[in-house]
Amino acid sequence: MSLPIVSGVSTSPPPQRAAEARVNGRWLPLARLGCLVVALASLIVWGWGVPLRYAQLATVCVSQTCGDQQMTPATYAQLRAGGVSLQFFATCIGTLEVAFALVYLVVAALIFWRKSDTRVGLLTAVFLATYAATQTSADALATAVPMFEAPVNLLSVLSFVSLGLFLYLFPDGRFVPRWTRWAILAWITLFVIGQFALGSSAFVGVLFAIILASLVAQIYRYRRVSTSIQRQQTKWVVFGVVISLIGSIGIITLSNLLPLAGATGAQGLLAGDTAIYLFGALIPLSIGVAILRSRLWDIDVIINRALVYGVLTALLAAIYAGLIIGLEHLLGAFEHGRITEQPITIVISTLAIAALFQPLRTRIQALIDQRLYRTRYDAARTLAVFGATLRQDVDLHILTGHLIDAIDDTMKPSHVSLWLQPRDNRATPAPTGDAMPPR
């Protein structure tokens, strides 16, 4: 018995652009040489400034202009009260900054090695190298050696300019839509003018407007132009930036709301700085994964798990804190506004969290799949409905219709053919798509 079925729905994919814009001809060696010159200058500025940055951190600032995280007399007194020496503080913060810069420089070197024939590869390497130098030890070098002030300022301008280009050209190196080339030209002009003419508030407003325009361009590119691989690349970068911002802002907010430096001493301050640098390192790592190859890992699975377990952890922590406080109130454990330890409340709260973990995880997973992964969620529901239909219907023609509908809803093929082998197991050629009219 043979039953061929062909659907008449055509789902030809739209034409895709080339994967990446490349630098060809005589411009390629010139572009590579320029990138190497900028990277070498960044390395010189960074390497020269590292020992000066250590010395700056190991000195108490008594003037009005102090370096980033440099101790003042007031903060130095708090540091000594916490049992941490100034030398240990300088070594810890300086080492964190060196490791932070090395992550940027190593990723920049890998991108230049693998993608130096593409626009986005060269641009990203310049951005990462200049950012690593200007955001760590460059200011200490400019302060200690005035002759380096002009090169440091030039690298800083180049870093922000390359950042703007990266925001508009990632991931394929093209200006999409066309108005973005004028936006980046305005960005470069206003940035250079803003360094000297505009006030800080006006300059921040211009910076916000340019970044907002780049987000609009990236959304348009993602929905209208990007291929499936380029969308995965965009997801990697967005995931790294969002996690980095949420983590850093969360730590800073907690330190302000729950004065961690006063509650846990200088050790808490150093732990917070370490966490902020770790979150900041996620940005170059995500960019490196996106550019060097986004197909190595499925970013959708990582985003899904991060959303599920992040929401689950926050919800369970809130429930646990609420149970502790509520049970302490019920048991009368408050003495003059202070909560005393009650093992039974901890045991009950822990058992309740253990019992709620799996139901809440399942519920949150279903909610996130339904809201953010609608296509996958609908496919799972379609297959579940088709499985229930198989247990109820036995008519071949009805089952055939349900099967074609399930395949069309889940896989969206351009055409579907079904062939059933006869019972006598004789070799029977599969029918062509023209055996029956389109369904």
C-alpha positions, 0 to 999 in steps of 0.5 A: 500500500502506498499513499503519497501526500504532497503539501502545496505550501511553499516556504522558500527562505528569503535571500541572505546576505553574505556572512561577513564584509571582508577587506580585500586587495591592497587595503588588507595589508594597510588595515592590518598594519594600522591595527597592529600599530594601534595594538602596539601603542596600546600595549606600550601605554598599558605595560608602562602604566602598570607599575605606576598604577600599583604605586598610585594605589599604594599611596594615600591621596591628599589632593583634590584629584585622585585616581580611580579607587585610590585611598583618601585619608578617610577611606584609608582609616576604614581600611586599617580598621578592617585589618587590611594593609594599604600594600595588600589593597594595592596588590589586590586591585592592581592584580585584578586590573591586570587580569581584566586588561589581559582578558581584553588583550588576549581576545583581541589577539585571537580575533586579529589572528582568526578574523583580520581579513574582515571589517568587524574582526579588525574593528573589534580588535582595535576596540578591545585593545584600546579599551583595555589600555585606557580603562586600567593603567593609562590614567596613572601613566598620564598623571605620572608622565605628562608627556604621555597625556596626549597619546593617552587621550588619543587612544581614549578617543579612538576607543570610544570611536571604535566602540561606536563603530562596533555597535553599528557594524556588528556582526557582519561589518555593514551599515544596516540600515543605510542611515547608520553611516550618517549616525556614526559620522555624527557620533565621531564628530560630536564625541570629538567636539564634546571633549572640549566644547560640550559640558558633561551633562550635554555630552552624556545626552549625546552619548545616550542618543547615539547608543539608543540609535545603535540599539534601533539599528541592531533590532532592525538588523536582527529582524530583517537582515541577519542570518541565523548564524548572525542572530546567534552572534548577536544573542551571545553579545547581548547575553554577555552585556546584560549579565555583566550590567545586571551583576555589576549594578546589583553589587553596587546597589547592594553595597549602597543599600546594605553598607557592605563595607561597614558590615563586612569590613575591607574584605567585603569591599575587595570581594565586591570589586573582584565580582565586578571585574569578573562580571566585566570580563564577560563582555570581551569573552562573549564578543570573542565567542560570537566572532570566532564562532557562535556555532560551538554552543547553543546560546538559546539553551544558556539564556533559557537556563539562566532565566529559569534558574535566575528567577527561581533563585530569586523567588526561593530566596524571597520565600525563604526570607519570608518564612524565616521572618514569619515563623520567627514572629509566630514563635515570638523569637524577636527580643527588642527588635533582634531576631534570635536563632531558632533551629526549628524555623530554619528546618521548616523553611529549608524543607518548604524550599526543598518541596517547592523547588521542583514545582516552581522550576517546572512552572517557571520553565513553562512560563518562560517557554510560553512567553519567550520561546513561543515557537518551541513551546507550540511545537511541543504542544503540537507533538503532545496533541498528535501523540494523544490523537494516535491513542484515539484514532485508527483510521489511516486517512485521519491519522495522515491528515493529523501527521501532515498538520503536526509536521507543518506546524513544527518543522515548516517544510516546503513540501511533505511526502508520506510513503507506507511500505506494503505488508509483504516487505517487497521493495516498492519505490517511493512515490514522486511528489506528482502522484497526487494533487497537492494537499 
